[in-house]
Amino acid sequence: MTQSQPGFEFDDPESRTRSNALEVVYARAESVDRFDPGLFHNFASMRALTYTASIPMILGLLRDCDFQDFECVFGHGGILSREVDAILSFQSVVDERLNKGFVGIKGMSEERRRLICDRAAAGTARFYVVKDAIAHAKIYLLERPDLRRVIVGSANLSETAFSGRQAETLIVFDNDEEAWRHYCAQYDAVRETATSSLPLREKPVAVESLPLEETPVLKDAESGADGVTIYVPAEPDSTVEFSIPQVLQTIERIRPVRRQALADIRPDRNGNVKILPRVVREIVRTAIARKGDEAPKTYLTRNGDHFNLSGTDISLDTSPDEVRSDVAALLEFFGNYENGFVGDVPRLQRDYFTFMCWFYFAPLMCDLRNAALRQGRFSFDQPMFAVLYGQSNCGKSSLIETLLVSMFGHPKIVDTQAFTRSSLRGLQQNFLRFPIVFDDVTRDRFNRHAPEIIKDETVHDAEYPCFAISMNAEARNFPAEIIKRCLMIYTRTSLPGDDPSSRRRLQRSVSAIRDRLSTGLYREYLAQVLNELDTIAGYKQEGLDVLELSSTVLCRTIERNLPENSRVPDWCSPMTLDEYQNRAFDRPRLVLENLLHRDKFSKERRPAIGSWAISGNLVIVGVESITASRTRADIPDWILDDTASVSDQIAMKRDLLEDFLGQKVAPPRRFFGLVP
């Protein structure tokens, strides 16, 4: 055996489950064959170290195999966090999934289920979950009088892993004493020192409802006078990725209660956290006390035509008076943009009405998106994100807050500090259909955390929310891959900063409008939209235009409930996705029009910085090298010709540029004939 090389040992003296160096098993391959479930059959006992995703197959083995003794340790692919609350949350999730999987396993008779419960009670079927160490190995130990079998490799004990649908490796050692000794020792090191026992329950308990004191490691600590010790290494592995995103999302959702309860618990300087019985009792008391202080959760869910807002049913029955009152209030709100705002006010009103149509439909967007994905026809016609950005003082925040009041009776804005990838996933599950709103998100925070979730086209839940984000004037152009997936509203129309009296007057008006608003108009809108969707079988219809449907219903409802002697305003007319998409790239068009201003045209083939020229089918813009990448980001990528661009020049395809701008790109008249 070769000697260990310097630099491949790990200074982790407190770990009780592994040595400070990776061990290598030297073996020789005898043959290769296809996987056969029979590898696990006809054994008296089985011990398994695997991941949480393997629960269905594990329970299937209990159903189909007559093991006299069965034991399974649920590990995880890496350290969840340096914080103890993450480990407790992980254990609670595994507890829930084990018991839900046990109840829901197909083909298991009630008699067989009862038999396994009795075996678990007698200790001949045991389940454990890791509580501190990395448990990345997959080890399966099977034994009978004439055969000891070791199965190791990359495959979890799951139907997916063993189906051949994904690349996995499996190695089998039969009656190999060296392999048996080595892998039993590796398994036992995890099993004996770094796990907590998992119970099989008569009835599964949802993870949010599982009492904190029922967390496996806390039960272990409470039952022993010496408590338990959790090892939390000083430095986590920053490259760890988890194989089960749904589990991690759930962990993020349930961690806050545990984080609060464990606020005063810290690892010692060696990374050990000692939890004694008295500490468990204190943690539980703290959790109960603080849980009572938590703000009510906000969520919206739907069952058919019935909606429930944070535990309260929403009636879609409305009175004509409350609908008319809401219409009058919102007409007054949109009319306020004509009182002091500077810029293209009609355009601002039209854009904000477009956002209103999307926002009102947002709680139903997941239904259309799920239906499209199930039918394999995903498109960008169900945008889950909307971004309001542009000039400051243009009323973005006021618009969103007022619309929330008109929909649900109160504005709910999420703290911008929660705009992180992990938090966004957790918020999706917490809010269900309730739109998630972030105000004044910086471009840097958006770039770091938003693209991953915006581009995620998978569906993990039946109900999930849309996101509405407002950003300040520093927000530059967005990549095309973001624009085509989001509803983008850009505006330069705003209230001048040097007119405080107008601002105060508008603030008083908006406050009075919100005080008058009920949710009548929105409930009437929901009833009408649901009826339209039923009529046209909207969830199955190819190419359903969400904006057209929503705006048509909203315009019709407003028109039917106009105040006396009022007319439908110009901004209130149906909007289509095509009309919106023609405006979605207004920001890059403005950038290009500024770059290609006629006064900046140059007759030189190599234009100077700040000027532009035409060379055949290329339009060349001279830019400073230090700002070139930023300028390129402002131009749609399909227009750029990177093969002709250099550090201080940006080349664009003339025909695509003209098509995008909707006009010819040519030299001013005085330069005709000077360049080809």
N, C-alpha and C positions, 0 to 999 in steps of 0.2 A: 504494500500500500504506500502511496506517495506521502511525503510529509506535508503538513499544512503550511501554506504560504503566508508570510506576513501580510497583513492588510485584509485577511478574510476571516478574522476572528472578531467577535462582537463583545464589547465590554458591557455585559448584562448580568452581573453576578447575582442579582436578586431573583432572576427567573428560576422558577422551580419545576419547569416542564421541559427544559431543553438545555443542552450544553452550550458553551459559548462558541461553538463552531458547527457548521453544517456537516452532517455525517453522510457518507456515500456507501451504498450497498453495491458491491460488485457481483454481477450475475451473468449467466450465459443463457441465450435464447435457445430453446429446444424445438419449438414449433409455433405456428401462428394459426389461429382459427377464428371463425366468427363468434361473436358473443351469443351465449345461450343462457337464458334465465336458470337453466338447470345447474349452473355453477353454484347457486345458492340453495339448492334443494337437498333434502335427505341428510341434514346435519342436526345434531342434538342442540348445538348452541351457536349463537352468532353475536359478535360485538362489532359495532360500526361507529366510525368517526366520519361525519359528513356535514353538509350545510343544511340550512333550514328549508331550502327549496325541495328537499328530498322526502318530505313528509308523506305525500300520497303513495310513493313506492314502498316506503318503510311499512306503512299500514297494510299495503297489499301483501307484503311478505308475511306479516302477522296473520293475514287472512288465509294465505295459500300454503304456508309452510308450517310444519308442526315442530317448531323449535321448543325444546323443553326449557331453554333459558335464552332470553333475548335482551340485548342492551344496546342503546344508541346514544351517542354524544353529538349534539348539534354544535358545530363550531362556526367560526366566521373567518373570512378571508384576511383579516387584519385587525389591528387595533382600531376600534371605533373612534376613540377620542382619549385624551388624557383626563377626561372628566368622568367621575363615577356615574353620574346620572345617565350618560349614554349607554353604559353597560347595563344598568338596571332597565332602561327602556328596551334595549335589545332583548333581554331575557323575557320581558313582558310580551313582546311581539311574538317570540317563538312559542311561549305558553299558549297564546291565543290561536296561532296557526296550527299547532299540534292538535289541540282539542277540536277546532273547527274541522280540520282534515279528518280526524277520527270519526266525527259524527257524519260527515258528508261522503265518506268513501263509498264508491259504487260497488254493488254486488256483495256487500257484507250483510249477512242476516243479523237480526236482533240477537239471536242466540250466540252467534260468533262474537258479536260486539260485547255482549255480557261476559263471555268467556275471557276475552282479553282484559276487560276491566277487572275481573276477578284475579287474573294473573298479575296485573299491575299492583293490585292490593296485596297479593301474596309475595310480591317482590321478584317474580320470575320474568316479568317484562318491565324493564326500567328505562327511563329517559332522563337525559342530563343536558344542560346547556352550559357552555363555557362562561366563566365570569371574569377572566382577566387575560389569559395568555393568548398569543396568536395560535390559532388552530387551523392551519391551512391544509394539512394532509388529509387525504381520503384513505382510510384503512378499514378493511373488512376482514375480520378474523372468524373463521368457521371451523367447527370441531365436532368430530365423532370418534368412536373408539379406534377406527382403522385409518383415519385421515385428519390431518391438520392442514387447512387451506388458508393462505394469505392472499388477498386481492388488494392491490394498491394501484395508484395511477391518478389521472386528472379527473376522472368521472365521479361526480356526486352520485349518491344512491337515488337517482331519479329516473323517471321514464324517459325524459328528454335526453339525458346523458347517455343512457344505455340503448337508445333507439337507433343510433348511428346517424342522426340528423345533424350532429355537430362533432367536430374533430375532438376525440378523446383518446387517451391511452389507458390500457389496463395491463397489468402484469400479474400473473398467478404463480404462486409458489406452493407446491403440494409436497407435504412431508419433508420440508426443508427446515431442519432444526435451527440453523443460523438465522434464516429469515423469520421464523416463528419467534425466536428469542428477541431479535431486534425490534420487530414491529409490535410485539406484545409490550415490550418495555416502553416504546414510544406512545402507544395507546394508553397504557396505565399511567404514564407520567401526566397526561392531560386529564384522564378520568379521575385520578385520586386527588390531585392537588388544585385543579383549576376549573371545577365544574360544580353546578348546583343541580339538585334533583328537580325534575319536572313532573307534576302530577297529571294523571288522567282524571278529568272531571266528569261528573254525571251530566253536566250541561255546560257548553262553552260560555266563557265570559268575554265580552268585547274588551279590547285592550284599554279603551278609555275608561271602562267601568271596573277594571280589575283593581281591587284595593291595593294600595301601595305596599301594605304589609304582606300581601300574597306574592310579591316578587320573590322568585326562588332564592336569591342570595340573602335577602332579608329574613326569610323563613329559616334558612340555615343558621344565620347569626343569632336569631332569637331562641332557637332550640338548644344551642350549646353555650355553656357558661363562658367559654373562651372566645366566643364570637368567631368571625371569619376575617381573613385578610385578603384584600383585593390588590393585586399588583398592577400599578399604572406606570408604565415606563416613562422616563423623563422626556424622550423625544419621539413623537409619532413618525411613522413612515409617510412622507408627504406624497408618495407615488401610489398609495393604496387605492385601488378601485374596487367597488363592491359589485357583486354579481347579481344582486337582487334589488333594483331601484325601488320597487314598491315597499320593501321592508324598510329601507332607509327613509323613505318619505314618511312612513308611519312613525318611525322613531323620532323624526324631527317634530311631528305633530304632538307627540305625547311627552316630549322631554321637559317642557316648561314646569310642570308640576313637580317632577323629580328634581329639576335644577333648583327650584325654590326650597324644597325640603332639605336638600343637601348643601345649601348655601354655606354653612359653617363647617363642612367636612372637607379637610384638605389632606393630601398625601404627605407623609413625612419625607425627610430628605432622601430616603432610599426609594421613594415612590410607592410605599405601602400605605393603604388606607385600612385602618382597623375599625370594624363595625361590631360593637358589643350589643348585647340584648337591650341595655338601657338606651343606647343610641338609636336602635330601631324604634323603640317606643317614642322617643323624642321626635324622630323623623316623621312618624305617622301623625303625631299631634300637630306638628308644624304644617304638614300637608293639608290636614283637615281645616286648620285655622285659616291658612292662606287661600285655600280653595274657595272659602266663603267670601273672600274679598275680591275674587276675580270678577272682571266685567263680564256681562252675559256674552256668550258667543254669538256672532252674527253669521247666519247662513240662510240660504234659500234652497228649498228642494221642491220637487214636483212629482205628483202621481196623477197621471192623466190630465184632467182639466183642473186639478186641485193643487194649489201652491201653499207652502208653509214657510213663513218667515220667522226664523229663530224660535220655533215652537208654537207659533200662532198661525192658524189657518187664515189665508187671504180670501176674502169673498170677492168674486168677480161681478157680483150684483152691484149696480151703481144707481144713483139718482140723477136725473137730468140736471138738477140745480148744481150739484157738486162738480159735474163734468163741465158745465158752462162756466162756472166760477174758475176752475183750473185753466180752461182755455183762455179766458180773459186775462188771468194772471201771467200766463206764459207769453201771450201776445204783447203785454206790457213789458215783460222782461226783454224780449227781443227788440222791442221798440226803443229801449234805453240805449242801444248801440248808436242810435241816430242823435243822441244828445251829448255831443262832446267828443265822440271818437273821431280820429283823424285817419284818413286813408280810404280804401275801397270798402265802405260800410255795407253796401248790398252784397258784395262778395263774402264778407265776414259773416253776415246773417245766413247766407246760403250754406256756407261751410259748416257753421255751427248747427244748423238744422240737419245737415247730413250726419254730423256726429250724433245728434239727438236720435235720429232714426236708427243708427247702429246701436246706440246705448240702450234704447228701449227694447230692442230685439235681443240684446246680449244674453239674458237668462235662457233663451231658447236655442242659442247658437250651437251648444254642445249636441243637441238632438240631431240637427242637420249634419253636423260634422261627423258624428258617429255613424249615421245612416250612409253617408257618402263613403266613409272608410270601409264599412262592412261590404259595400258593393264594389269596392276596388276602384272607385272613381274620385279619389281625392283631388280637390282643386283648391285654388286660393280664394274661392268665392264665399268662404265662411271665415272671415278674419276674426281671430280670437284676441287680437291686440289692436288698440287704437292709440295713436300718438298725436297729441296736440302740442305743437311747438311753434316758436317764432318770437315775435316782439313781446317784450315785457309790457305789463299793464294792458293786455288785450282781452282780459276777462276770462282766461282759460279756467282758473280755479272756481270763479263764481259760477260759470256755466255748469261745470260738473257737479258742484255742490247743490245747485238749484235743481238740476235734473234728478239727483238722488233723492232730494226731499219730495219731488213730485212722484217718484216711483215707490219709495219705501217709508216716507215720513221723516227721515233724518239722514244727514250726510254721514258717510262712513269713509274716512280717508285713512289709509294705512301709512304708518310712519315710514319715511324714506329709508331709514336705517335697515328696514326689513327687506329692502330690495336687493336680495342676494339669491344665488341659484338655489341653495337649499331651502331658504325661506319661501321662495316663490312656489316650490313644489309642495311644501307644507300648507301654504295658504290655499292652493288649489283644492286640496282635500278638505280643508276646514270650511271654506266659504261655499262649497258646492256650486250653486248657480249665481250666487250674489256677486255682482261685478266688483273686482278688486281695483281700487283707485290709488295711484301714487301721484303726489303733487310735487312739482319742482325737482324732478330727477336730473342729476347732472349727466352730461354726455359720457363721462368716464365711467360712472356707475352703470349706465345703460349698456355700454360696450362690453363691460366685464361680465355682466350677469344675464342680460336679456336675450342675446342671439340664440343661445343653446335651447332655451325653452320655446322661443318663437319658432324655431326651425324643427322642433320635435313634432313629428306627424303621427306619433303613436297615440293610442287611447288606453289609459290605464283604468279609467273609471267611467261609469255611466253619466255622472253629473260632474261638471267642472266649470269654472267661471271664465269670463272674459276679463281682460286687463285694460284699464284706461290709464294712460300716462301723460302728464303734462311736463314739458321741458322748456327751459328758458331760451333767450335769443341766441346764446352762444352755441346752441345745437346746430351743427353743420349738417350737410346732406348725409343721408343714410345709404348704405349699400343697397343695390337693387334687390338682393335676396331678402332684405328686411322690408323694403317698400312693397313688394308684391305680396307679402304675407300679412301686412298690417293695413289698417285704415289710417292714412297719414293726412293730418290737417295742418297746413302751414299758413300763418297769417302775419302780415306786417301792419295791420290796422290796430291802433291802440289809443288809449287815453293819454294825452300829453302829461308828462310828469310835473309840469309847472302850473297845473290847474287844480290845486287842492280843493277848491270849492266845488268843482264839478264832480270830483271823486267822492267827496262826502255826500253830495246830493244823490249820486248813483248808489252809494252804499246804503243810504237810508231807504231808497226805493227798493233795492233788492231785498233788504231785510223785511220790509213790509210785504213784499210779494211772497216771500217764503212763509211768512206768518199766515197768509191767506190760503196757501196751497193745501189741498188734500191729496189723496192718491186716486181720486175718482177718474181723472182722465187716463191714467196709466192702467187702472184696472179695466176700464172700458176698452182700451187699446189691446190688452192681453186677451180679453174675451173675443174681440174681433179677429185678431191674428190667429188664434187657435181655430176659430171657425174657418178662416181662409185656408189654413194648412190642412184641415180635414177635408175641405171641399176639393182642393187640387191635389190631394195626396202629396203634400209638399215634401215630406221626408224622403220620398222615393223619386220625385220628379227630377229628371236630368236638367241641369242648368238653371235651377231656381235662383232668381236674382233676389238676394236677401234685402238689399237696399230698396229695390223697387217695391217688394211686398210690404216692407215696413213703412216706407214713406207714403205709399198709396193709402194704407189703412190710417195712418196718422193724419194725413191731409184730409181724408174724408171725415174723420172724427172731428177735426177742428172745424171744418166747413159746416158740419151739421150743428155745431154748438157755438157758433159765433155770437158775440154780444150784439144787441140791437144796433142798427145803423153802422155796422162794421163790415168790412170786406176782407177777403182772403189776401194777406200780404204777398208780395211778389216772391219772397223767399220760401213760401209754403207751397211747394208743388212737388210732384213725385220725382224721385232721383233714382237713376239706374247706376249699376256698377260701371258700365261703360263711361257714363258721364263723370263719375267720380275718378275713374282711372285716368281719364284725360287730364285731370287736375292734380293727380297724386305726385307728378314729377314737376310741379310748378317751381319748387325750390331749385333743382338743378337747371331748369330753363332760365331762371333769373341769373344764376351764376354764369351760364354760357352767354347769355345776352350781354352781360357786363364784360366778359372776356373778349367778346367779338364786336364790341362797339365800333361803329364805322370810323370814329376818330382814331382808333388804335390800329387801323389797317396799315400794313407795311408792304412796300413793293419789293423788299428784299426776300430772297428765297429762305434765308435764315433770319427770322425776325428777332429783334432785340427783346429784352425782358419787358413785359407789359404791352407788347404788340402782337399782331397775328398776320399770317400770310396764307396764300393758297398755292399749293403745288400739286397740279393734277387732281387726283381724287382725294387729296389730303388737305386738311386744314391744320396749320401748325401754329401753336401759341407759345410765345417765349415767356418763361417763368423763372423765378429765382430757384436755384437748386435746393435751397434749404426749405422752400415751401412747395416744391413740386409734388411730393406725395400727398400733401393735404389738398392741393388743387385737384389732383387726379381723383381723389375720393369724392369730390363734388360732381364728377361727371359719370353718367351711367357707363358701366364697364363695356357694354356691347358697342358703344360708339368709339371707344379708344382703339388705337392701333399701336400696340406696345412694340411691335417690330420696328416701327419708324420713330419711336420716341427715344429721346436721350435725356441726360440729367437735367438740362435746362430748357427742354422743349417737349411739349405734349402734342402728339399727332392724333388727329381724329379723322374717321372716315366721312368724307364730305356728304355722300348720299344718305348715310344713316343719320348724320347730324341734321341735315335738312329735313328729313322725315320726322325726326324727334322735335325740332323747333317749329315745324309746319310752315317753313318759309325758306327761300333760297339764301344761301350764304355766298355772297359775291362781293367783289371790290366796290367801293363807292364809285360813282360815275366818273369822277375826275381821274380815276386810276385805270379805267378800262383800256385795254390794249398794252398795259405795261407788264403783265404777267400772263403766263399761259392759262 
